[in-house]
Amino acid sequence: MRANAKQREPEIQAFWAEQRLYERLSQRNPGEAFTLHDGPPYANGALHVGHALNKILKDIINKTALLQGKRARFVPGWDCHGLPIELKVLQGLSSAERAELTPLSLRRKAHAYALEQVEGQKAGFQRWGIWADWEQPYLTLQKRYEAAQIGVFGAMVLAGHIYRGLKPVHWSPSSRTALAEAELEYPDGHTSPSVYAAFPAVALPDGLAAALASAGLEPERATAAGGLAVAIWTTTPWTLPANLAVSVNGRLNYAICAVAAAGEGPAPAVSHLVVAEELRAGLETSLGLSLTPLLSVKGEALEGMQYRHPLLERTSPVVIGGDYITTEAGTGLVHTAPGHGVDDFNTGRKYNLPVLCPVDEAGTLTAEAGPFAGTNVLKDANPTILSALEATGLLLKQEPYAHRYPYDWRTKKPTIFRATEQWFASVEGFRQAALEAIAAVEWLPASGRNRIEAMVSERGDWCISRQRTWGVPIPVFYHRDTGEVLLNAATLEHIQGLIAEHGADVWWERDEAGLLPEPYAAEAAQWRKGTDTMDVWFDSGSSWAGVLGGIAGCESRAPEVHYPADLYLEGSDQHRGWFQSSLLTSVAVNGKAPYKRVLTHGFTLDEKGRKMSKSLGNVVDPAVLVEGGKNEKQEPAYGADVLRLWVSSVDYSADVPLGPGIVKQLADVYRKVRNTARYLLGNLHDFVPERDGVAYGDLPLLDQWMLQRTAALIDAVGGDFERFEFYRFFQALQNFCVVDLSNVYLDIAKDRLYVSGADDVRRRSCQTVLSLVVERLAGLIAPVLCHMAEDIWQNLPYPVAEASVFERGWPTAPEQWRQPQLEAPMERIAALRALVNRQLESCRSGGQLGASLEARVQLEVSAAEGTNATREALAWLEGSAHPDVDNLADWLLVSQLQLGGTPPAAVLAETSEEGITVRIAKADGQKCERCWHFETDIGQHSSHPTLCGRCVAVLA
């Protein structure tokens, strides 16, 4: 009864390992190769339920493929480079040890730490029953992987997709590195200081000057102190020292307004302001000023106007920006700092503005910020700049502004836009090809296509360089005098060869002379090797090359693994992560996606739909669920199969809940399936199919119906697995075990199994069905409840050809089992059983009857048209060639049945529903001591005076 999963599951896993079951099936199966390519989890930290959802889904799919005869080789992977591991290593060192650290010693410590983490996570995955090439996983720190990654980078360089440029990128001052879009998160509750400021005009274009003059504002007065100003709005006051322009939308209407104090407010420092016409009325309210329109002009009329920087000795122009300038918020005029924003940068490039970025890698303003140098943009720069702006009288308003703001997903600290020299992949060069590749992929659910399509069509160039030590180097050399870049086919091929032989550490181990190929090695003194490493998304995004062999010169990890993969399966956040980085690198190099299908799952939540967090105390630890906690009464060991059953039970296309209540329900379902299998096996103890089996044509109707239900289950579950809709399998399995088997077939079969003679056809036919069903049940549950399925197989009480359930293959049903015409009459009789059972239950609760075998039932079926189906079902049963099995009394579990005729003398209960009348009375005769049926011939057999004639015959 007790699964004892904590001990039994590892024993079963040891049996699989001893048999080399996964290895044999994945390499020798007769069918086609099937590649589900593993997205690498990060090699840091304990496994959580998100890992369980992901890896178990993959395992269910792979085990199904193996059962179907496919060569499903699964190479598990780990993402091993990057900042979190680097930080973990640094945290474990004393300050003295840190001081002595070299890039190479840091890399070696990070390498060792990553391998240690991989081993811990690997043990957890194996305990869940995941089948994979555990002895040969792929790690992004392996030599051959790093070499393949350099191959991808090199192919993109030679195709013209990689360039170096000074551009604003997401920069994390807390990590001191550039970040990719996928490394950002947008937490709730961020507020920034929102600022409205006036930038005084000092020169006007001729057309605007003439228009102002005719409206009554002389150009000399407009450009004098206290005259005309442009009104800007920003939520990043720290970028004001980097301001080099104000941008307007050429197609919008702008109002030049006379400014006056509203009510008792102080007099403004300027007499006129330029604002978007549509925003004027709202700005009057929010700024507390009176803004009287003097003149309306198109944005393009403002181009060429010059203004004075309110805080620094600098004059800058008003320029035409793009459609990013709207009237949704602000003033309709955008403060433009080309070093601190993508739109600003693009506008600045159009006007040949310099890319000024007076902020260092720690987020501190530099000398180029004038009096604000030394302040930190995320700490004291904003208040210092606001204070200076207020002193000029040009601060129109400041207030806190709540909005979405990017944070570093690792340090949980805000990021900034900062222009730095970085390496980029020019998505523009292959964007259209990427969109065409997306269209050729099957996305499950289909909404996944819309997500990734929108992201790829809108994304800017991909910043692939990082200012870190622990990663794959960008294999570039810079001329020490001119800064010229050395990056060509010869250097790339040479570095790729070195890394393939020695690993990426070689970049740090050798000087330029040891890294450069001939003839460059002779002039090594002129060159300096780069210090940037590649974005970890470029690492993992190259796995199609490093694992699947999708690039020339890199064979796949295993002959059965192919490119493009049949399936990628990860969380829905990977549309902006691994799905996308894999797509972009593969399309850039080969012009196609690295996958044929992409399946996504949601995130795990608690039972109330909240995110799991330690502070809420709602985290479900999969290790505790499987192995039990310190107090096993409170936290019992449910085993891996209950965890796997949970994965199969949820509609994972959305976010999925898990908590103690759900686990208990799943454990109940698990026990129900297990105990159903135990019952089937227990009744086969003396059965050998070759010797005792009954041919299909000789089976009673009840047995044929049970095999029809089994065939229907096999067909349904096959479709569910094909569509990856495992929750439908879970529901079908429950229904089959609880309703078809337990409540109907086995309930009726007990008399045949326990009372008949051991070799009676009546019993052997039932055992035939039990053996056919239990073998198929084991096969159907094997992808999900793999340990239970194997346990069933090992406990079959008769010999079978296969040592493991997985060697039998996917369950099939002979065509003769498929008899859907048996369903309708059986449904009618099931309805009849329910009607009778309700009456029997009312007699039992009233104390008039005990067991149902104490009852006699009379049925009357009227001739009304509504009862046709019931009459047909009774006639069907009556016409059976096996009345010793197919008789209504046995199916109703009562001792006597009367169809029509005179009602019994003493009716205990009576009901009529839809033309059917049921009367319950006490059965005639006495209870047989052996079969418990009430019979009228008890006492007529001298050898067994307490038994009925049927039991006496069996014993004889």
SULCORGI-V116557 format. One line per field, one symbol per residue. phi: phi as a letter, one per 20 degrees, with the letter a starting at -180 (. if undefined). psi: psi as a letter, one per 20 degrees, with the letter a starting at -180 (. if undefined). A space follows every 50 residues. Layout:
phi: ???
psi: ???
This chain:
phi: .eflggeffffffffgffflfgffffddgfeffcdeeffffffanffcff ffgfffgffffffffffeneeeedefccedeofgfgfgfffedffffffe fdgffffffffffffffgfffgfffffenfeaffecfdcfefgfffffff ffgfffffenedbdbebfcfcdffdlbfcegfedccffneccfecdcddf fcbcfggfffffffeodfgfffeegmeebeedcbdcgfeffefcacdceg eeeddddfdbfemefffffceccdbfgfegfffgffemcedefdbdcfgf fegnfdceffccfbdceeceedffecdfbmdncdfdcgecafffffffff dlffeececefendfegfemfegnedfdcdfgfffffffffeneeeacbf ceafbfdffeemdfdcebfbfceceffgfcgffffffgfeeedcfffgff fffffffdfefefdececeerefefccdffeemgedbbgffffffgffff ednfggfefdegfedeffefgfdgfedcffdfdegfffgffeffefdeme cgncfffbgfeccfffbdbbfffffedfgfffffffffedmbfebeccdc cedecefeneffbffemdfeefffgfenefdfffcfeenffffffggfed effdfcebagfffffffffgfffffffgffffedgddcgfedfdfgfeef ggfffffffffffgfffgfgffemefffggfffgfffeefeffdfffffg fffedffgdgggeffffgfgffffffffffegfeeffffffgffdfecfc fefcgfefnfgccggfffcgffffffffffffgffffffffffffemecd ffffdddddcdfefffdgfffffffgffeffcffdecfgffemcfcccem mfggfdeebbbcclnddccdcfffnceffedmfecedfnedffcfddeff ffffff
psi: gphlhhggghgghhggghilggggghhiqiarqpooppppqpmprqqrhg gggghhgghggghggghjjqnnpooqrpoirrggggggghhjqrhghhhi prhghgghghgggghghggghghgghhjkpprmhilrppijqghghghgh gggghhghijiprpqoqprppohhilrqqrhijqrnqqjpqqopppqpop qiqqqgghgggggiijophghhjrpjcqqpprpqjmhiihhjpirpqroh iqpqpoqppqqpcjrqpqiqhqqprpghigghhgghikqpnophqpqqhh iipiqqrppiirnpprrprpbaiioakhrbiippponhikqgggggghhh jkqqnpnlpahikppahijcijpiqphjeigghgghghhhhijjohqqqq oprpppqpigikqqrrppprorpqpnhhhjgghghhhghiqoporhhhgg ghggghhiqaqoojqqmrhnapqomqqpphgijqponagghggghggghh girihhhhhqahhihqrqjhhhkhhiqpqriqrqphhhfhijhhghgikj qpinqrhqhiprpqqhpqoaqiiihidhgghgggggghgijrqjqhqppq rarpraijjqqpqhhikjpoohhhggiqahnighmqohrhhhghhghiiq nihaqpqprgggggghhggghggghgggggghjjhkpoghgiqpqgijqr ggghghhghgghgggghggghhjkmhhhggghggggggfgfghfghghig gghhhrqhjphhghhghgggghghghgghhighfmhggghgggijpjqqr hphqhiihrpqrpqhihnmhiigghhgghhhggggghhghhhhghjjhqd qhiiqppppporjqhijghghgghhgghjqimiigmqhghhilrhqppob apqqgnphqqqppljppppprqqqarpphgijqpqijpiiohhmijqrhg hghgh.
